[in-house]
Amino acid sequence: DAAEKGGYEHYMRKEIHEQPVALRQTLSGRIDIERGDADLDVSFPQGYLESLEEIQLVACGTSYYASLYAARLLEQFADVRTTVEIASEYTFDGGRDPWRTLVIAVTQSGETADTLGAIRRAGGAGARTLAVTNTLGSSVTRETEDSLFIRAGPEIGVAATKTFASQVTTLALLAVEIGRKRGTLAATDARAVLENLRELPGAVQQVLDEEARVLEGAERFVDADAFFFVGRQFGYPVALEGALKLKEIAYDHAEGFAAGELKHGPLALVTGETPVLSVLTEGARPGETLNNVTEAQTRAAPAIGVTDGTVETDSLDLALEVSEIGHMTPLVANIYFQLFAYHIADLQGRSIDKPRNLAKSVTVE
Ligand code: G6P
């Protein structure tokens, strides 16, 4: 067991630190800078992507938040209506021609019963189906027409970490490919996205190198009453995912909010004992988000922000830096939230790899 953890005390911390390698695997051989295109091993029928009317993503837990991130990329690059649904809530409504709706099951394990149920309903109604998974030969790959592997390598910790980054990255590549096929993403724009993806592993490594600062922050705030995560645009799913990590492994009260929604209710919960963690980077409307954070600070909340230097962050209690890599910057910010949840949980002596009441994959609906 100790050998498998490679010197780390927990699989979760090992898996957080594996992200640069996992992301390189995810991207390997899939970027064609010259053509300005992604090269995925899925062959859709001739003309299928061009005639696509809608994309629906179905998923649970962390995979659901990865899907929320990816849906924005799909809409922007491929100019196709994209919805995301919690798998257990899903019913298929595919319009007049169900085949022109591509339903994508996003699932690390490929075994989540809710997600399998949803994709079965979609397939049964005549939609085209695709699995985005980490697990070769998993059940979802037998339920869908095509499979796309995120190649993150085995993830043992119950709380998903490296697979979130690899899911978003794989779906970003898919968004580029669909956008190129449909003619909605110009080669120069695609090249810029692909360059950002190429820079992603290095940007993640820079965050990992700052772990000591995250530990200091965790020590400072470990006794907080609750933790609020806020973000806009691509920062919003990252806020939701950041809060989920804390709930799962630290058992602390944590919530993710769209930053603009703070003033529509959650602000009533804010006190000097509720740190607010925010995404203040490219792709997450940092200026507006900072205004919302300031409103929380006015109510005495300590503020921790992840910044790429776009906005002035002197007023924060703790500013954590990331490199700006376009749409993928909030994904890099998420690594700080993973480390923060890990250290908050570790300081409290939690059972990090096997949190109470949770399972790595849930095979009941
Ligand atoms: C469980 C795990 C979560 C995971 C979710 C979806 O609840 O504890 O970490 O995000 O299942 O799993 P999947 O394998 O479908 O991505």
Residues whose N, C-alpha, C, O or C-beta is under 5 A from the ligand:
A	BS01	G6P	C60 G61 T62 S63 V106 T107 Q108 S109 G110 T112 V158 A159 A160 L358 A359 K360 S361 V362
